[in-house]
Amino acid sequence: MKVFFPILCLLLCAASVCAQEAPPQPVLSAVKHATDGHVWGALIFATNESEKLTGGKEPEHADLPKLHERLAKVFPYKHFEVLGQHRQDIFREYESWIVPSQDLFMKIDSKGPAENEGLNLHLQVWRRHQVLVKSDAILRKDSPLFIGGPPWKNGRLIFVVYLERT
Amino acid sequence: MKHPSEEQDIIRWIDGEMNESECATFEERLKLDPALATEAQKMRALSASLRSHLPAEIRVPHADYFNTQIEVRITQMALDEARSKHAATSWSAMFQWLTQPWFALVGAAALAVLGFFLLQPASPDDSESMILSSYTPNLRVQARTYHDHDADATVLMLDGLDAMPADKHISGVNIQRSEMEPELASTTMYDEKGAAVFMISHDSLGNPLISPEG
């Protein structure tokens, strides 16, 4: 016991010295901001002419099976192609942007949680420097929002927003 | 004991209600039947005695009161009849407003309200996304919202938008992460490989500014 106590003190002193000499934690370049949810947004091209497809190879969302079939029930087109997609935190205090393409994108302001795992949002769909629509909405899991956008190449651009989690 | 028919004949004979042949026949019987003759004479005497002691006409006591009561009763009956008719008229008058022109308008409005509540689509499920309001700054653009049950999706349809130029190349990106700098009011987007793709901020008018511009 007499031998064990000095050794323990020696170890504690050594540990203290090591701790003081340890390098400081790196400062994170980006602070983790509070969020209210997480969404997936996609820009989709709908057309009846397969030759007009751009050849995009973006995969379907795993939690949105048969997205193309569901889109076909709303939009009268045969082919649907995901041009771009964007996963985004919905910041509680700041605006959030969903930019699957620079040509058509969305600004989201959180207005807090809604019932049944929903999220109250203020949405703005932008086409470059022009806002196309401003909308207040409740987005809920497993219930995507389809926004019918501008025509393009005898087809139509569609914006899909899906709440992945809150 | 007299037979009832004999007593009746005596009364008719006394009162002079028999015709000549009846009277002659009855008087022949009286001659042949002394008991009947005695009885007839007694009754004739009694009748004569009564007539002699009673006035020919008897005034109705309190005739005015009697007549007044009859008139009152007739008046009451008339009033009762009038009331029953009035009640029937009032009952029909109660529903007479149904035939008024304004009722047609009110009825139509009520039916419209009822139809609105009965025919409107079922209220949105609490598990569905909802568009609460929408505003399109461009007046030529119309926003329609509905829930498509077949697609199990909420739809915000923008009609009247100008078409994108057909020769314009619209490219998409795959953004998996973003970092926001509140001090700079900017957000940097990163792709699935962690490479910064672009940054979005605001111009002097508050419009989104993407750089580098694609």
Interface residues (C-beta under 8 A of the other chain):
Chain A: S29 A30 H33 L43 F45 T54 G56 E58 R70 L71 K73 V74 V82 L83 G84 Q85 H86 R87 Q88 D89 F91 E93 Y94 S96 W97 V99 P100 S101 Q102 D103 L104 F105 K107 E115 N116 G118 V125 W126 H129 Q130 V131 L132 V133 K134 S135 D136 A137 I138 L139 R140 D142 S143 P144 L145 F146 I147 G148 G149 P150 P151 W152 K153 N154 L157 L163
Chain B: D126 S127 E128 S129 M130 I131 L132 S133 S134 Y135 T136 P137 N138 V141 A143 D148 D150 A151 D152 A153 T154 V155 L156 M157 L158 D159 L161 D162 A163 M164 A166 K168 I170 S171 G172 V173 N174 I175 Q176 R177 S178 E179 M180 E181 P182 T187 M189 F198 I200 D203 N207 P208 I210 E213 G214
